[in-house]
Amino acid sequence: MTFGYHKLYIGGELVDSVSNKRQSVICPADDRSIAEIAWAGVEDAALALKAAQKGFQFWSKLSLAERTEWMTKLRTAVIENEHELRAAMVYEMGKTYAGAWEDIEGLINGLEWYPAAMKNMRDEQIPDYENTHTHKMVHQPAGVAVAYLAWNFPLLNVGFKLGPALASGCSIIIKPSAVSPLSAYLIGKILKEIDFPAGVINILCGPSSEVAHTLTTSKIPAVLTMIGSTQTGQKVIADSTTSIKKLGMELGGNAPFIVFEDADFEKALDLAIGLKFGNTGQICVAANRIFVHQSIYDKFLRAYIKRTSELKLGHGVESKADMGPMVSKKDRDRMFELIKDAISKGAKLEYGGNIPKGKEIGNWLEPTVLSGMTTDMDVFRKETFGPIASLMPFNTDDEVLTLANDTEYGLASYIFTNNHKRIERFSRDLEFGEIQINGVKYSIYLPHGGIKNSGIGHDCSHLALDDYLVKKRISIAL
């Protein structure tokens, strides 16, 4: 399947890059080029900044009802183009067609939910102790926002940023990942087709050293927001200091998945499989380190290996596969390095770990299970971001709590137990921004954010609006 050539979307127009450079988009399943995109540079980034400035002057002055009307129009157009957008994600980064629905859902939910959330924003009245003044706190759109997006959920990530930015009254520049830019460029095409107000949304991709550096170091953006690795987040923070900007960052994760002896065994098993191998393990909230109580460890490991062996690999819009290829050979090679490191330090390769037979072309890797994980292994210390499940037994609550918190990251965590005192303790003492107990739920209205080196602020929920709003105190003498 091929998608042709797609242009930058800047200032309400579809344009070639100033340099006329193009970049091929490569399918990870078979190494074939599926599209070409206009490849932006410094000059294009500068044009996007100017366009976004103009767009902000227009958009910020619209009423919420007017902004909602445009957002609804875009939402409708996304739904009408659902198949093409889902197919683009399947072929640009390898996710399953069923999995691509999560991206569409995230985008359309964001465009619908945030205008409603803005309706609930209220000015805060502050009483005056001496009865000499009236005081109130009001919120206003911050200005131009720049969003850097990860490749693993190309359009869900767009929705997480586009929804709150537009609803709050900000204009936005979206830089999708160079690994999976096609679906975002298709959004640019849709925006042009519906004649969305010029400059309010701008979409471009190019080398980070040119495009991201220009955007980040500029004094025009009031907001820098991103979804990506902790290392990239640190780079953006360092480069942003040309001016004081609001920062919102969802960064790396190293989620513990803790199964106690009194857990619902089958539910924990199901979710340990889904959270590890969904999206080929390329999820920031994936079950990275699976801790299982010693009394049920052997049983759980046997069942986990069996379930892993039943996963179906495949690719394409007609495929019913459970798992696709990894996004790049670089990322797949990183998996081989993690497996090699773990085995050299005493882990046992229980299943997988190789390129599947008949899938030598592309970036394929078997779903992999390692037992005997220890704290000196890279699979314990680093964010795996791939289809490697690493399991480790534990004996006591104190032991597993220490193991779970022994990481620089603090995004998601999962525990399975029916002991209420244990739930209370682990809810308090786990050092993660999200603690999910006996189940998993993510939704546009639920806050999503990390602590420690996993981020600043929140995606989703009303809290995401804070990134795009500034507060002002207005005091009037009586």
C-alpha positions as CSV (number, residue, x, y, z in Angstrom):
1,M,0.0,0.0,0.0
2,T,1.4,3.4,-0.9
3,F,0.2,6.9,0.0
4,G,2.0,9.2,-2.4
5,Y,3.7,12.5,-1.5
6,H,2.5,14.8,1.3
7,K,3.4,18.4,2.0
8,L,4.0,20.5,5.1
9,Y,1.0,22.3,6.5
10,I,2.0,25.8,7.4
11,G,-0.2,28.9,7.6
12,G,-3.2,27.1,6.3
13,E,-1.5,25.9,3.1
14,L,0.1,22.7,2.0
15,V,3.6,23.6,0.9
16,D,6.8,22.0,-0.2
17,S,9.8,22.7,2.1
18,V,11.9,25.7,1.2
19,S,14.8,23.4,0.2
20,N,12.4,21.1,-1.7
21,K,13.8,18.2,0.2
22,R,11.8,15.0,0.6
23,Q,12.0,12.1,2.9
24,S,10.8,8.5,2.3
25,V,8.6,6.8,4.9
26,I,9.6,3.2,5.2
27,C,7.3,0.4,6.2
28,P,8.9,-1.6,9.1
29,A,7.3,-4.9,8.0
30,D,9.1,-5.1,4.6
31,D,11.5,-2.2,4.3
32,R,9.6,-0.7,1.4
33,S,8.9,3.0,0.9
34,I,5.2,3.7,1.3
35,A,5.2,7.5,1.0
36,E,7.2,10.6,0.7
37,I,6.9,13.7,2.8
38,A,8.2,17.3,2.5
39,W,11.3,17.4,4.7
40,A,11.4,20.6,6.7
41,G,14.5,22.7,7.7
42,V,15.3,25.8,9.6
43,E,13.5,28.2,7.3
44,D,10.3,26.1,7.4
45,A,10.4,26.1,11.2
46,A,10.8,29.9,11.1
47,L,7.8,30.2,8.8
48,A,5.7,27.9,11.1
49,L,6.6,30.1,14.1
50,K,5.4,33.3,12.2
51,A,2.3,31.5,11.0
52,A,1.5,30.3,14.5
53,Q,1.9,33.8,15.9
54,K,-0.7,35.1,13.5
55,G,-2.9,32.1,14.1
56,F,-2.9,32.8,17.8
57,Q,-4.0,36.4,17.4
58,F,-7.0,35.1,15.5
59,W,-7.8,31.9,17.5
60,S,-7.4,33.3,21.0
61,K,-10.0,36.0,20.2
62,L,-12.7,33.5,19.2
63,S,-15.4,32.5,21.7
64,L,-15.3,28.9,23.0
65,A,-18.4,28.2,21.0
66,E,-16.6,29.3,17.8
67,R,-13.5,27.2,18.6
68,T,-15.8,24.2,19.4
69,E,-17.5,24.5,16.0
70,W,-14.1,24.3,14.2
71,M,-12.9,21.4,16.4
72,T,-16.1,19.5,15.8
73,K,-15.6,20.1,12.0
74,L,-12.1,18.6,12.3
75,R,-13.4,15.7,14.4
76,T,-16.0,14.9,11.8
77,A,-13.4,15.0,9.0
78,V,-11.1,12.6,11.0
79,I,-14.0,10.1,11.4
80,E,-14.7,10.3,7.6
81,N,-11.1,9.6,6.9
82,E,-10.7,6.9,9.6
83,H,-9.6,4.0,7.3
84,E,-6.9,6.0,5.5
85,L,-5.5,7.3,8.8
86,R,-5.5,3.9,10.4
87,A,-3.9,2.3,7.3
88,A,-1.2,5.0,7.4
89,M,-0.3,4.1,11.0
90,V,-0.2,0.4,10.2
91,Y,2.2,1.0,7.3
92,E,4.4,3.7,8.8
93,M,5.1,2.2,12.2
94,G,3.8,-1.4,12.1
95,K,0.9,-1.4,14.5
96,T,-2.0,-3.7,14.0
97,Y,-5.1,-2.3,12.2
98,A,-7.2,-3.0,15.4
99,G,-4.6,-1.2,17.5
100,A,-4.7,1.8,15.2
101,W,-8.3,2.5,16.4
102,E,-6.9,3.5,19.8
103,D,-5.1,6.4,18.0
104,I,-8.3,7.5,16.1
105,E,-10.3,7.3,19.4
106,G,-7.7,9.4,21.2
107,L,-7.8,12.1,18.6
108,I,-11.6,12.3,18.2
109,N,-12.1,12.1,22.0
110,G,-9.6,14.9,22.5
111,L,-11.3,17.1,20.0
112,E,-14.7,16.5,21.7
113,W,-13.8,16.4,25.4
114,Y,-11.7,19.4,25.8
115,P,-14.2,22.1,24.6
116,A,-16.6,20.6,27.2
117,A,-13.8,20.7,29.9
118,M,-13.2,24.4,29.1
119,K,-16.8,25.1,29.8
120,N,-16.2,24.0,33.4
121,M,-13.3,26.5,33.9
122,R,-14.4,29.2,36.3
123,D,-12.8,32.5,37.4
124,E,-11.8,32.3,41.0
125,Q,-13.3,35.0,43.3
126,I,-10.9,36.0,46.2
127,P,-12.5,37.7,49.2
128,D,-10.9,40.9,50.4
129,Y,-10.2,40.9,54.1
130,E,-10.5,44.7,54.4
131,N,-13.5,45.1,52.1
132,T,-11.6,47.7,50.0
133,H,-11.3,45.7,46.7
134,T,-12.7,42.9,44.6
135,H,-10.3,40.3,43.4
136,K,-10.6,37.5,40.8
137,M,-8.2,35.1,39.1
138,V,-8.9,34.6,35.4
139,H,-7.4,32.2,32.9
140,Q,-6.3,33.1,29.3
141,P,-4.6,31.2,26.5
142,A,-0.8,31.1,27.0
143,G,0.2,31.7,23.4
144,V,1.9,29.6,20.7
145,A,2.5,26.0,21.7
146,V,5.0,23.6,20.1
147,A,4.4,19.8,20.4
148,Y,7.0,17.1,19.9
149,L,5.4,13.8,19.5
150,A,6.6,10.2,19.9
151,W,6.2,7.7,17.1
152,N,4.5,4.9,18.9
153,F,1.0,6.4,18.9
154,P,1.1,8.9,16.1
155,L,-2.4,10.2,16.2
156,L,-3.3,9.5,19.8
157,N,-0.4,11.8,20.7
158,V,-1.7,14.4,18.3
159,G,-5.1,14.2,20.1
160,F,-3.5,14.5,23.5
161,K,-1.9,17.9,22.5
162,L,-4.3,19.2,19.9
163,G,-7.4,18.9,22.1
164,P,-6.3,21.0,25.1
165,A,-4.3,23.5,23.0
166,L,-7.2,24.4,20.7
167,A,-9.8,24.4,23.4
168,S,-7.8,26.8,25.5
169,G,-7.3,29.2,22.7
170,C,-3.6,28.5,21.8
171,S,-2.2,27.9,18.3
172,I,0.1,25.0,17.9
173,I,3.0,23.7,15.9
174,I,3.1,19.9,15.7
175,K,6.4,18.1,14.9
176,P,5.6,14.4,14.6
177,S,8.4,11.9,14.9
178,A,10.5,11.4,11.8
179,V,9.8,7.6,12.2
180,S,6.0,8.0,11.8
181,P,5.1,11.3,10.3
182,L,2.7,10.2,7.6
183,S,-0.5,10.2,9.6
184,A,0.1,13.6,11.0
185,Y,0.8,14.9,7.5
186,L,-2.6,13.4,6.5
187,I,-4.2,15.5,9.2
188,G,-2.6,18.5,7.5
189,K,-4.3,17.5,4.3
190,I,-7.6,17.2,6.1
191,L,-7.2,20.6,7.7
192,K,-6.6,22.2,4.3
193,E,-9.7,20.4,2.9
194,I,-12.0,21.8,5.6
195,D,-10.4,25.3,5.4
196,F,-9.4,25.3,9.0
197,P,-8.3,28.8,10.1
198,A,-4.8,29.6,8.9
199,G,-1.8,29.3,11.3
200,V,-3.8,27.8,14.2
201,I,-2.4,24.3,13.5
202,N,0.9,23.8,11.7
203,I,2.5,20.4,10.9
204,L,6.1,19.8,9.8
205,C,8.8,17.3,10.3
206,G,12.5,17.4,9.6
207,P,15.9,16.9,11.4
208,S,15.7,17.7,15.1
209,S,19.0,19.5,14.9
210,E,17.3,22.0,12.5
211,V,13.5,22.0,13.1
212,A,13.3,21.2,16.8
213,H,16.3,23.3,17.7
214,T,14.8,26.3,15.8
215,L,11.4,25.9,17.5
216,T,12.8,25.2,21.0
217,T,15.3,28.1,21.1
218,S,12.8,30.6,19.6
219,K,11.3,33.2,22.0
220,I,7.9,32.9,20.2
221,P,6.6,29.7,21.8
222,A,4.9,30.2,25.2
223,V,4.5,26.4,25.6
224,L,6.7,23.5,24.8
225,T,5.0,20.1,25.2
226,M,6.2,16.7,24.3
227,I,5.8,12.9,24.5
228,G,9.1,11.0,24.2
229,S,12.2,9.8,25.9
230,T,13.6,11.3,29.1
231,Q,16.9,12.1,27.2
232,T,15.0,14.1,24.6
233,G,13.0,15.9,27.3
234,Q,16.3,16.9,29.0
235,K,17.6,18.2,25.7
236,V,14.4,20.2,25.1
237,I,14.5,21.7,28.6
238,A,18.2,22.7,28.1
239,D,17.5,24.3,24.7
240,S,14.4,26.1,25.9
241,T,16.1,28.6,28.2
242,T,16.2,31.5,25.7
243,S,13.0,32.5,27.3
244,I,10.7,31.3,30.1
245,K,8.3,28.8,28.7
246,K,5.6,26.5,30.2
247,L,6.7,22.9,29.9
248,G,4.6,19.8,29.7
249,M,6.4,16.4,29.2
250,E,5.4,12.8,29.3
251,L,8.7,10.9,29.2
252,G,10.1,7.5,29.8
253,G,8.7,4.7,32.0
254,N,9.8,1.5,33.7
255,A,6.6,0.2,35.1
256,P,6.6,-2.5,37.7
257,F,3.8,-5.1,37.4
258,I,3.4,-6.8,40.8
259,V,1.4,-10.0,41.2
260,F,0.8,-11.0,44.8
261,E,-0.1,-14.5,46.0
262,D,-3.8,-13.5,46.6
263,A,-4.2,-11.9,43.1
264,D,-6.9,-12.8,40.6
265,F,-4.5,-15.0,38.7
266,E,-6.2,-15.0,35.3
267,K,-6.8,-11.3,35.3
268,A,-3.2,-10.5,36.2
269,L,-2.0,-12.9,33.5
270,D,-4.2,-11.4,30.8
271,L,-3.1,-7.9,31.5
272,A,0.6,-8.9,31.9
273,I,0.3,-10.2,28.3
274,G,-1.6,-7.2,26.9
275,L,0.4,-4.6,28.6
276,K,3.7,-6.2,27.5
277,F,3.0,-7.2,23.9
278,G,0.4,-4.7,22.8
279,N,1.8,-2.3,20.2
280,T,4.8,-4.7,20.1
281,G,5.8,-3.6,23.6
282,Q,6.4,0.0,22.4
283,I,4.4,1.7,25.0
284,C,5.6,4.1,27.8
285,V,3.3,2.4,30.3
286,A,4.1,-1.2,29.3
287,A,4.7,-3.8,32.0
288,N,8.4,-3.5,32.0
289,R,9.4,-5.5,35.1
290,I,7.1,-8.3,36.2
291,F,7.4,-9.2,39.8
292,V,5.5,-12.4,40.9
293,H,5.2,-13.8,44.4
294,Q,7.4,-16.8,44.9
295,S,4.5,-19.1,45.9
296,I,2.8,-18.7,42.4
297,Y,5.9,-17.7,40.4
298,D,6.5,-21.1,38.6
299,K,2.8,-21.4,37.8
300,F,2.6,-17.9,36.5
301,L,5.8,-18.3,34.4
302,R,4.5,-21.5,32.8
303,A,1.2,-19.9,31.9
304,Y,2.9,-16.7,30.7
305,I,5.2,-18.6,28.3
306,K,2.2,-20.6,27.0
307,R,0.2,-17.4,26.3
308,T,3.2,-15.7,24.7
309,S,3.7,-18.7,22.4
310,E,0.1,-18.3,21.2
311,L,0.5,-14.7,20.0
312,K,0.1,-14.2,16.2
313,L,2.5,-12.1,14.3
314,G,1.4,-10.3,11.1
315,H,0.9,-7.0,9.3
316,G,-1.5,-5.1,7.1
317,V,-5.0,-3.8,7.2
318,E,-6.5,-7.2,6.7
319,S,-4.3,-9.0,9.3
320,K,-5.8,-10.3,12.5
321,A,-2.4,-10.4,14.2
322,D,-1.8,-9.7,17.8
323,M,1.6,-8.1,17.2
324,G,3.4,-6.4,14.3
325,P,7.1,-5.6,13.7
326,M,9.2,-3.2,15.7
327,V,9.4,0.3,14.3
328,S,13.1,0.2,13.2
329,K,16.1,-2.1,12.9
330,K,17.9,0.1,15.4
331,D,15.2,-0.6,18.0
332,R,15.2,-4.3,17.2
333,D,19.0,-4.5,17.5
334,R,18.6,-2.8,20.9
335,M,16.3,-5.7,21.9
336,F,19.1,-8.2,21.0
337,E,21.5,-6.3,23.2
338,L,19.1,-6.3,26.1
339,I,18.6,-10.1,25.7
340,K,22.3,-10.7,25.5
341,D,23.1,-8.6,28.5
342,A,20.4,-10.4,30.6
343,I,21.6,-13.9,29.6
344,S,25.2,-13.0,30.4
345,K,24.1,-12.0,33.9
346,G,22.1,-15.1,34.6
347,A,18.7,-14.7,33.1
348,K,17.1,-17.7,31.2
349,L,15.6,-17.2,27.8
350,E,12.3,-19.0,28.2
351,Y,10.8,-18.1,24.8
352,G,11.5,-16.2,21.6
353,G,14.4,-13.8,21.3
354,N,14.9,-14.4,17.6
355,I,13.8,-13.2,14.2
356,P,10.7,-15.2,13.2
357,K,11.2,-17.7,10.4
358,G,10.0,-16.3,7.1
359,K,10.2,-12.7,8.4
360,E,13.9,-11.9,7.7
361,I,12.9,-8.8,5.8
362,G,11.7,-5.9,8.0
363,N,12.1,-5.4,11.7
364,W,10.5,-8.5,13.1
365,L,11.2,-10.0,16.5
366,E,9.5,-12.9,18.3
367,P,7.7,-12.0,21.6
368,T,10.3,-12.9,24.2
369,V,10.2,-14.1,27.8
370,L,13.1,-13.9,30.2
371,S,13.1,-15.4,33.7
372,G,15.5,-14.7,36.5
373,M,15.7,-10.9,36.1
374,T,18.1,-9.2,38.5
375,T,18.7,-5.6,39.4
376,D,22.1,-5.4,37.5
377,M,20.5,-6.3,34.2
378,D,19.6,-3.6,31.6
379,V,16.1,-5.0,31.3
380,F,15.6,-4.0,35.0
381,R,17.3,-0.6,34.7
382,K,16.3,0.7,31.3
383,E,13.0,1.3,29.6
384,T,12.6,-1.8,27.3
385,F,10.2,-0.4,24.8
386,G,9.9,-3.6,23.0
387,P,8.5,-7.2,23.2
388,I,10.6,-8.5,26.0
389,A,8.9,-9.7,29.2
390,S,11.3,-10.0,32.1
391,L,10.1,-11.8,35.2
392,M,11.4,-12.0,38.8
393,P,10.1,-13.7,41.9
394,F,9.8,-12.0,45.3
395,N,9.0,-13.1,48.8
396,T,7.9,-10.1,50.9
397,D,6.1,-6.8,50.5
398,D,9.1,-4.8,51.7
399,E,11.3,-6.5,49.1
400,V,9.1,-5.9,46.1
401,L,8.3,-2.3,47.1
402,T,12.0,-1.6,47.2
403,L,12.5,-3.3,43.8
404,A,9.6,-1.5,42.2
405,N,10.9,1.9,43.3
406,D,14.5,1.2,42.3
407,T,14.3,3.2,39.1
408,E,14.8,6.7,37.9
409,Y,11.4,6.6,36.3
410,G,8.0,7.1,37.8
411,L,5.2,6.9,35.2
412,A,2.9,3.9,35.6
413,S,2.7,1.0,38.0
414,Y,0.4,-2.0,38.5
415,I,-0.4,-4.2,41.5
416,F,-2.7,-7.2,41.9
417,T,-3.8,-8.1,45.4
418,N,-7.0,-8.3,47.4
419,N,-5.3,-7.2,50.7
420,H,-6.8,-3.8,51.6
421,K,-3.9,-2.8,53.9
422,R,-1.4,-3.7,51.2
423,I,-3.3,-1.7,48.7
424,E,-3.3,1.3,51.0
425,R,0.4,0.9,51.7
426,F,1.5,0.5,48.1
427,S,-0.8,3.3,46.9
428,R,1.0,5.6,49.3
429,D,4.6,4.3,48.9
430,L,5.0,3.4,45.2
431,E,6.9,6.3,43.6
432,F,4.9,6.5,40.4
433,G,2.4,9.0,38.9
434,E,-0.1,6.3,38.2
435,I,-0.9,3.3,40.4
436,Q,-3.4,0.9,38.9
437,I,-4.8,-1.8,41.2
438,N,-6.4,-5.1,40.0
439,G,-7.1,-3.7,36.6
440,V,-6.1,-1.1,34.0
441,K,-7.9,2.0,32.7
442,Y,-6.8,4.9,30.5
443,S,-9.2,7.5,29.2
444,I,-9.2,11.1,28.0
445,Y,-10.8,12.2,31.3
446,L,-8.2,10.5,33.5
447,P,-5.0,12.3,34.3
448,H,-1.9,10.7,32.8
449,G,1.5,11.8,34.1
450,G,4.7,10.8,35.7
451,I,7.0,11.9,38.5
452,K,10.8,11.7,38.9
453,N,12.4,11.5,35.5
454,S,9.1,10.5,33.8
455,G,7.7,14.0,33.2
456,I,6.2,17.3,34.0
457,G,2.5,17.9,34.2
458,H,-0.3,15.7,32.7
459,D,-1.8,14.6,29.5
460,C,-5.5,13.9,29.5
461,S,-8.1,15.2,31.9
462,H,-8.7,18.8,32.9
463,L,-5.2,19.0,34.2
464,A,-3.8,19.1,30.7
465,L,-5.4,22.5,30.1
466,D,-3.1,23.9,32.7
467,D,-0.2,23.7,30.2
468,Y,-1.9,26.0,27.8
469,L,-3.4,28.6,30.1
470,V,-2.0,31.4,32.1
471,K,-3.6,32.9,35.2
472,K,-4.0,36.6,36.0
473,R,-5.1,38.4,39.1
474,I,-7.5,41.3,38.6
475,S,-8.1,43.6,41.6
476,I,-10.5,46.5,41.5
477,A,-10.7,49.2,44.2
478,L,-14.1,49.9,45.6
